Amino acid sequence: MKDDEEKSDKQKLFSFDEQEGKSLDEVNGSIEVPDNAGFWKTLFTYTGPGILIAVGYMDPGNWITSIAGGAQFNYKLLTVILISSLIAMLLQAMSARLGIVSGKDLAQLTREHTSKRVGFFLWIITELAIMATDIAEIIGSAIAIKLLFNIPLIIGILITSADVLILLLLMKMGFRKIEAIVATLVAVILLVFAYEVFLSGPKVDQVLAGYFPSSDILTNKSMLYLSLGIVGATVMPHDLYLGSSISQTRAVDRSDRGAVRKAIRFTTIDSNIQLTLAFIVNSLLLILGAALFFGTHSELGRFVDLFNALSNSKIVGAIASPLLSMLFAIALLASGQSSTITGTLSGQIIMEGFIHLHMPLWAQRLLTRLLSVTPVIIFAIYYHGNEAKIENLLTFSQVFLSIALPFAIVPLVIFTSSQTIMGEFANRVWVKYAAWIATVVLVVLNIYLILQTFHAF
């Protein structure tokens, strides 16, 4: 009897199920969609998942690249951000359609079409990508906490580990509450950088010209390399898994083709609107870098460098003030915390989808967070809390993301192009070829970035 009770307790902590359940079962189909409602009311109901996806495209890992792009090459790389955003919109729309039509997420379908051994290998690769994303969030949040409150970096790192309790509370409040909180954090980021760009007074005609391709991008080796960095780091693998899952949070009758078609339509609109916001934020970051730092030859490779530069009148001129620096740190903290929420959900999707391991959210989050925090703490202790040295981890974290990317994109294109899985909702011919071209470009760029990173060290 006692053995049975102990076995039961273990099963409550974690369990392996041969038969997988619904993706994010606790929120799957939890939001009702009104029948015969008008366009705007229906769109409001479907609005939310897109903002969680967009967070991945404006996380702390992308900030330095965008600002450095403006500081080094003025507004010329805005066209690269535009192309990257269009690729993201295409892939995320495919990801959402896959979840809505099949009723399964990308991890579940990938595991279904592979052996247990391959599924376990893919889980390891993707879990490393989640950890890499987590590292960027931890570093960004911890540095923001130090800049705002002068709290030692190591303590700030430990504080960021406590977000497991915050997310557990949010999940109890319902998925719409999570969407609203993330939307608020994204709004903070958008408003902060819009205000700072407004103060910086960019030249509008040069900004608009930056969205048109320039031959310099191909002929200037340094500009080409930074462009590859922007494009290659755009699509986050965990976002593709996340998009295929949270698109299922709306209750859709899959036996009704009209209902499925409507869900695809409004989910795609939501995704494109929110990714447009991410495009605006990334554009603002580059514009800020160009307006304030182009021609100053400032060192802007770290978050702390940016923080200090914004209050240095010798660099940014008359608008320099501690307020600008504080706003930057607030936006950095908001970015780190919003990314934390999406990273947690992605971790659960991947763990349950690939290896059918079901754990309570707090246990899954604690395990993932501990694995991510450990190398950051080791670096922090070894380098005595030196922010510049710790930020070197961001470079290595991007390598893991680059390695994991093909394992997410290639199955996504294959599944969404399959008539067997998608039926009449399979990719149209032009979408299929556009997706394969984008896939090849992203994979080649990421391989190139991996080689260049290792060569640099």
C-alpha positions as CSV (number, residue, x, y, z in Angstrom):
1,M,0.0,0.0,0.0
2,K,2.8,2.4,0.9
3,D,4.7,1.5,-2.3
4,D,1.5,2.3,-4.3
5,E,1.3,5.7,-2.6
6,E,4.9,6.5,-3.3
7,K,4.4,5.5,-6.9
8,S,1.4,7.7,-7.1
9,D,3.3,10.7,-5.7
10,K,6.0,10.2,-8.3
11,Q,3.5,10.1,-11.1
12,K,2.1,13.4,-9.8
13,L,5.6,15.0,-10.1
14,F,6.3,13.7,-13.6
15,S,5.1,11.1,-16.0
16,F,5.9,9.7,-19.4
17,D,2.8,9.1,-21.6
18,E,2.9,7.0,-24.7
19,Q,-0.1,8.8,-25.9
20,E,0.4,12.5,-26.1
21,G,-2.4,14.9,-25.1
22,K,-3.3,18.3,-26.4
23,S,-0.5,20.9,-26.7
24,L,-0.5,23.1,-23.6
25,D,-3.5,21.1,-22.4
26,E,-4.4,23.5,-19.5
27,V,-5.0,26.4,-22.0
28,N,-5.8,24.5,-25.2
29,G,-9.2,25.7,-26.6
30,S,-9.8,27.6,-23.4
31,I,-10.9,30.9,-25.2
32,E,-14.3,30.8,-26.8
33,V,-14.7,32.5,-30.2
34,P,-18.0,34.4,-30.7
35,D,-20.2,33.1,-33.6
36,N,-21.3,35.5,-36.3
37,A,-19.5,38.4,-34.7
38,G,-18.2,41.4,-36.6
39,F,-14.7,41.7,-38.0
40,W,-13.2,43.8,-35.1
41,K,-14.8,41.8,-32.3
42,T,-13.6,38.5,-33.9
43,L,-10.1,40.0,-34.4
44,F,-10.0,41.1,-30.7
45,T,-10.8,37.6,-29.6
46,Y,-7.9,36.2,-31.7
47,T,-5.5,39.0,-30.7
48,G,-2.9,37.9,-28.1
49,P,-0.9,34.9,-29.3
50,G,0.9,37.1,-31.8
51,I,2.3,39.4,-29.1
52,L,3.9,36.4,-27.3
53,I,5.5,35.4,-30.6
54,A,6.7,38.9,-31.3
55,V,8.6,39.0,-28.0
56,G,11.1,36.6,-29.4
57,Y,11.9,39.0,-32.2
58,M,12.8,41.8,-29.9
59,D,14.5,40.1,-27.0
60,P,17.7,41.4,-25.4
61,G,19.8,39.2,-27.7
62,N,18.9,41.3,-30.7
63,W,19.4,44.7,-29.2
64,I,23.1,45.1,-29.5
65,T,23.2,44.0,-33.2
66,S,20.5,46.4,-34.2
67,I,22.0,49.4,-32.4
68,A,25.5,48.6,-33.6
69,G,24.1,48.4,-37.1
70,G,22.9,52.0,-36.9
71,A,26.1,53.2,-35.1
72,Q,28.4,51.7,-37.8
73,F,26.4,52.1,-41.0
74,N,23.8,54.8,-40.4
75,Y,20.4,53.8,-41.7
76,K,21.5,51.5,-44.5
77,L,20.7,48.2,-42.7
78,L,17.0,49.1,-42.2
79,T,16.3,47.2,-45.4
80,V,17.8,44.1,-43.7
81,I,15.5,44.4,-40.8
82,L,12.5,44.7,-43.2
83,I,13.5,41.6,-45.1
84,S,14.0,39.7,-41.9
85,S,10.6,40.7,-40.6
86,L,8.9,39.5,-43.8
87,I,10.6,36.1,-43.5
88,A,9.4,35.9,-39.9
89,M,5.8,36.8,-40.9
90,L,5.9,34.0,-43.5
91,L,7.2,31.3,-41.1
92,Q,5.1,32.3,-38.1
93,A,1.9,32.3,-40.2
94,M,2.8,28.7,-41.4
95,S,3.5,27.7,-37.8
96,A,0.1,29.0,-36.6
97,R,-1.7,27.3,-39.5
98,L,-0.1,24.0,-38.7
99,G,-1.4,24.1,-35.1
100,I,-4.9,25.2,-36.1
101,V,-5.4,22.6,-38.9
102,S,-3.6,19.6,-37.3
103,G,-4.5,20.1,-33.7
104,K,-0.9,19.4,-32.8
105,D,2.2,21.5,-32.3
106,L,5.4,21.3,-34.3
107,A,7.2,19.3,-31.5
108,Q,4.4,16.7,-31.4
109,L,4.3,16.3,-35.2
110,T,8.1,16.0,-35.4
111,R,8.2,13.4,-32.8
112,E,5.3,11.5,-34.5
113,H,7.3,11.3,-37.7
114,T,10.6,10.2,-36.1
115,S,11.8,7.4,-33.9
116,K,12.1,7.6,-30.1
117,R,15.9,7.9,-30.4
118,V,15.7,10.7,-33.0
119,G,13.0,12.4,-31.0
120,F,15.2,12.4,-27.9
121,F,18.1,13.8,-29.8
122,L,15.9,16.6,-31.2
123,W,14.6,17.4,-27.7
124,I,18.2,17.8,-26.5
125,I,19.1,20.2,-29.3
126,T,15.9,22.2,-28.9
127,E,16.3,22.2,-25.1
128,L,19.7,23.7,-25.5
129,A,18.2,26.4,-27.7
130,I,15.7,27.2,-24.9
131,M,18.6,27.4,-22.5
132,A,20.4,29.7,-24.9
133,T,17.4,32.0,-25.1
134,D,17.1,31.9,-21.3
135,I,20.7,33.0,-20.9
136,A,20.1,36.1,-22.9
137,E,17.0,36.9,-20.8
138,I,18.9,36.3,-17.5
139,I,21.8,38.4,-18.5
140,G,19.6,41.3,-19.8
141,S,17.3,41.2,-16.8
142,A,20.2,41.0,-14.3
143,I,22.1,43.8,-15.8
144,A,18.9,45.9,-15.9
145,I,18.3,45.3,-12.2
146,K,21.9,46.3,-11.4
147,L,21.6,49.5,-13.5
148,L,18.3,50.5,-12.0
149,F,18.8,49.5,-8.4
150,N,22.6,49.1,-8.0
151,I,22.1,45.5,-6.9
152,P,25.2,43.3,-7.4
153,L,25.0,41.3,-10.6
154,I,25.1,37.9,-9.0
155,I,22.1,38.8,-6.7
156,G,20.3,40.1,-9.8
157,I,20.8,36.8,-11.5
158,L,19.3,34.9,-8.5
159,I,16.4,37.3,-8.5
160,T,15.6,36.5,-12.1
161,S,15.4,32.8,-11.1
162,A,12.4,33.6,-8.9
163,D,10.2,34.3,-11.9
164,V,9.1,30.6,-11.7
165,L,6.7,31.8,-9.0
166,I,5.5,34.7,-11.1
167,L,4.7,32.6,-14.1
168,L,3.0,29.9,-12.0
169,L,0.7,32.6,-10.6
170,L,0.0,34.0,-14.1
171,M,-1.0,30.6,-15.4
172,K,-3.6,30.3,-12.7
173,M,-5.1,33.7,-13.8
174,G,-5.8,32.4,-17.4
175,F,-4.1,32.8,-20.8
176,R,-5.8,36.1,-21.7
177,K,-4.2,37.6,-18.6
178,I,-0.7,36.4,-19.7
179,E,-1.3,37.9,-23.2
180,A,-2.3,41.2,-21.6
181,I,0.7,41.4,-19.3
182,V,3.1,40.6,-22.1
183,A,1.4,43.2,-24.3
184,T,1.9,45.8,-21.5
185,L,5.6,44.9,-21.3
186,V,6.0,45.2,-25.1
187,A,4.2,48.6,-25.0
188,V,6.8,49.8,-22.5
189,I,9.6,48.8,-24.8
190,L,7.9,50.4,-27.8
191,L,7.2,53.7,-26.0
192,V,10.6,54.0,-24.5
193,F,12.4,53.7,-27.8
194,A,9.9,55.8,-29.7
195,Y,10.5,58.5,-27.1
196,E,14.3,58.2,-27.3
197,V,14.2,58.2,-31.1
198,F,12.0,61.3,-31.1
199,L,14.5,63.1,-28.9
200,S,17.4,62.0,-31.1
201,G,15.9,63.8,-34.1
202,P,16.7,61.3,-36.9
203,K,16.7,62.6,-40.5
204,V,13.4,61.2,-41.9
205,D,14.5,61.2,-45.6
206,Q,17.6,59.1,-44.7
207,V,15.4,56.8,-42.6
208,L,13.0,56.1,-45.4
209,A,15.9,55.6,-47.9
210,G,17.3,53.0,-45.5
211,Y,14.4,50.7,-46.3
212,F,15.5,50.4,-49.9
213,P,18.3,48.0,-50.7
214,S,21.8,49.3,-51.1
215,S,24.6,47.7,-53.1
216,D,27.0,48.6,-50.3
217,I,25.5,45.8,-48.2
218,L,27.1,43.3,-50.6
219,T,30.3,45.1,-51.4
220,N,31.2,46.2,-47.8
221,K,32.5,43.1,-46.0
222,S,31.8,44.5,-42.5
223,M,28.3,45.6,-43.5
224,L,27.6,42.2,-45.0
225,Y,28.7,40.4,-41.9
226,L,26.5,42.5,-39.6
227,S,23.6,42.1,-42.1
228,L,24.1,38.3,-41.8
229,G,24.0,38.6,-38.1
230,I,20.7,40.5,-38.1
231,V,19.0,38.1,-40.6
232,G,20.5,34.9,-39.1
233,A,19.4,35.8,-35.6
234,T,15.9,36.9,-36.6
235,V,13.9,33.7,-36.4
236,M,14.1,32.0,-33.0
237,P,13.5,28.2,-33.2
238,H,11.4,28.2,-30.0
239,D,9.0,30.7,-31.5
240,L,8.1,28.3,-34.2
241,Y,7.1,25.6,-31.6
242,L,5.4,28.2,-29.5
243,G,3.4,29.6,-32.5
244,S,2.1,26.1,-33.5
245,S,0.8,25.6,-29.9
246,I,-0.7,28.9,-28.7
247,S,-2.6,29.2,-32.0
248,Q,-4.7,26.4,-30.5
249,T,-5.8,28.4,-27.4
250,R,-8.9,29.5,-29.3
251,A,-11.8,27.0,-29.4
252,V,-12.1,26.0,-33.1
253,D,-14.3,23.2,-34.5
254,R,-11.9,21.4,-36.8
255,S,-14.7,19.5,-38.5
256,D,-16.0,22.8,-39.8
257,R,-13.8,24.0,-42.7
258,G,-15.3,27.5,-42.5
259,A,-14.4,27.8,-38.8
260,V,-10.8,26.6,-39.5
261,R,-10.4,29.0,-42.4
262,K,-11.6,31.9,-40.2
263,A,-9.2,30.9,-37.4
264,I,-6.3,30.8,-39.8
265,R,-7.3,34.2,-41.2
266,F,-7.6,36.0,-37.9
267,T,-4.6,34.3,-36.3
268,T,-2.5,35.3,-39.3
269,I,-3.7,38.9,-39.1
270,D,-2.9,39.0,-35.4
271,S,0.6,37.5,-36.0
272,N,1.4,40.0,-38.8
273,I,0.2,43.0,-36.7
274,Q,2.3,42.0,-33.7
275,L,5.4,41.1,-35.8
276,T,5.0,44.6,-37.4
277,L,5.3,46.0,-33.9
278,A,8.5,43.9,-33.5
279,F,9.7,45.3,-36.8
280,I,9.0,48.8,-35.6
281,V,10.9,48.2,-32.3
282,N,13.9,46.7,-34.2
283,S,13.8,49.7,-36.6
284,L,13.7,52.1,-33.7
285,L,16.8,50.4,-32.1
286,L,18.8,50.8,-35.4
287,I,17.5,54.4,-35.9
288,L,18.5,55.2,-32.3
289,G,22.0,53.8,-33.0
290,A,22.3,55.8,-36.2
291,A,20.9,59.1,-34.9
292,L,23.0,59.1,-31.7
293,F,26.1,57.2,-32.3
294,F,26.9,57.2,-36.1
295,G,30.2,58.9,-36.6
296,T,31.1,59.1,-32.9
297,H,33.2,55.9,-33.0
298,S,31.8,54.9,-29.7
299,E,32.2,51.4,-28.2
300,L,28.6,50.0,-28.1
301,G,29.2,46.3,-27.8
302,R,27.5,45.9,-24.4
303,F,24.3,46.9,-22.6
304,V,26.4,48.8,-20.1
305,D,28.1,50.8,-22.9
306,L,24.7,51.8,-24.2
307,F,23.5,52.8,-20.8
308,N,26.5,55.0,-20.1
309,A,26.5,56.5,-23.6
310,L,22.9,57.7,-23.3
311,S,23.9,60.0,-20.4
312,N,27.2,61.1,-21.9
313,S,26.8,64.5,-23.7
314,K,30.1,64.0,-25.4
315,I,28.6,61.1,-27.3
316,V,24.9,61.8,-27.8
317,G,24.9,65.6,-27.5
318,A,22.5,67.9,-25.7
319,I,19.8,65.3,-25.2
320,A,22.0,63.2,-22.9
321,S,20.5,62.6,-19.5
322,P,20.3,60.0,-16.7
323,L,16.6,59.7,-17.6
324,L,17.4,58.3,-21.1
325,S,19.7,55.7,-19.4
326,M,17.1,54.8,-16.9
327,L,14.4,54.3,-19.6
328,F,16.8,52.1,-21.5
329,A,17.3,49.9,-18.4
330,I,13.5,49.8,-17.8
331,A,13.0,48.6,-21.4
332,L,15.7,46.0,-21.0
333,L,14.1,44.7,-17.9
334,A,10.7,44.6,-19.6
335,S,12.2,42.7,-22.5
336,G,13.8,40.1,-20.3
337,Q,10.7,39.5,-18.3
338,S,8.4,39.2,-21.3
339,S,10.8,36.8,-23.0
340,T,10.9,34.7,-19.8
341,I,7.2,34.0,-20.1
342,T,7.4,32.8,-23.7
343,G,10.5,30.8,-23.0
344,T,8.7,28.9,-20.2
345,L,5.8,28.0,-22.4
346,S,8.1,26.9,-25.2
347,G,10.0,24.7,-22.8
348,Q,6.8,22.9,-21.7
349,I,5.7,22.4,-25.4
350,I,9.1,20.9,-26.3
351,M,9.4,18.6,-23.3
352,E,5.9,17.2,-23.7
353,G,6.0,17.1,-27.5
354,F,9.3,15.4,-28.0
355,I,9.7,13.0,-25.1
356,H,6.1,13.0,-23.7
357,L,7.4,14.0,-20.3
358,H,4.7,15.8,-18.3
359,M,5.8,17.8,-15.4
360,P,4.1,20.5,-13.3
361,L,4.9,23.9,-14.7
362,W,6.8,25.0,-11.6
363,A,9.0,21.9,-11.8
364,Q,9.7,22.2,-15.6
365,R,10.4,25.9,-15.2
366,L,12.7,25.4,-12.2
367,L,14.6,22.7,-14.0
368,T,15.1,24.7,-17.2
369,R,15.9,27.9,-15.2
370,L,18.5,26.1,-13.0
371,L,20.2,24.7,-16.1
372,S,20.3,28.2,-17.7
373,V,21.3,30.1,-14.5
374,T,24.2,27.8,-13.7
375,P,26.6,28.9,-16.4
376,V,25.8,32.5,-15.9
377,I,26.5,32.3,-12.2
378,I,29.7,30.5,-12.8
379,F,30.8,33.2,-15.2
380,A,29.7,35.9,-12.8
381,I,31.7,34.4,-9.9
382,Y,34.7,33.8,-12.1
383,Y,34.8,37.3,-13.6
384,H,33.8,38.9,-10.2
385,G,30.5,40.3,-11.6
386,N,32.1,42.0,-14.6
387,E,29.2,42.7,-17.0
388,A,31.3,43.0,-20.1
389,K,32.8,39.5,-19.6
390,I,29.4,38.0,-18.7
391,E,27.9,39.4,-21.8
392,N,30.3,37.2,-23.9
393,L,27.9,34.4,-23.0
394,L,25.4,36.0,-25.4
395,T,27.7,35.2,-28.3
396,F,27.8,31.5,-27.4
397,S,24.1,31.4,-26.8
398,Q,23.5,32.6,-30.4
399,V,25.5,29.6,-31.6
400,F,23.1,27.2,-30.0
401,L,20.2,29.0,-31.5
402,S,21.8,28.8,-34.9
403,I,22.4,25.0,-34.5
404,A,18.8,24.4,-33.5
405,L,17.2,26.5,-36.2
406,P,17.3,23.9,-39.1
407,F,15.7,21.3,-36.9
408,A,12.6,23.6,-36.5
409,I,12.3,25.2,-39.9
410,V,12.8,22.2,-42.2
411,P,10.0,20.1,-40.5
412,L,7.7,23.1,-40.4
413,V,8.0,23.6,-44.2
414,I,7.6,19.9,-44.8
415,F,4.5,19.5,-42.6
416,T,2.7,22.6,-43.8
417,S,3.3,21.6,-47.4
418,S,1.9,18.1,-46.8
419,Q,-1.5,17.3,-48.2
420,T,-1.8,14.4,-45.8
421,I,-1.4,16.6,-42.8
422,M,-2.9,19.9,-44.0
423,G,-5.4,18.8,-46.6
424,E,-6.8,21.8,-48.5
425,F,-4.9,24.1,-46.2
426,A,-1.5,23.0,-47.3
427,N,0.9,25.7,-48.5
428,R,0.2,27.2,-51.9
429,V,2.9,26.7,-54.5
430,W,4.3,30.2,-54.1
431,V,4.3,30.0,-50.3
432,K,6.1,26.6,-50.4
433,Y,8.9,27.8,-52.7
434,A,9.2,31.1,-50.8
435,A,9.5,29.2,-47.5
436,W,12.2,26.8,-48.9
437,I,14.2,29.8,-50.2
438,A,13.9,31.5,-46.8
439,T,14.9,28.2,-45.1
440,V,18.0,27.7,-47.2
441,V,19.0,31.4,-46.8
442,L,18.6,31.2,-43.0
443,V,20.4,27.9,-42.6
444,V,23.3,29.0,-44.8
445,L,23.6,32.3,-42.9
446,N,23.5,30.5,-39.5
447,I,26.2,28.1,-40.6
448,Y,28.3,31.0,-41.7
449,L,27.8,32.8,-38.4
450,I,28.7,29.7,-36.4
451,L,32.0,29.3,-38.4
452,Q,32.8,33.0,-38.0
453,T,32.1,32.9,-34.2
454,F,34.4,30.0,-33.6
455,H,37.0,31.6,-35.9
456,A,36.8,34.8,-33.8
457,F,37.7,32.8,-30.7
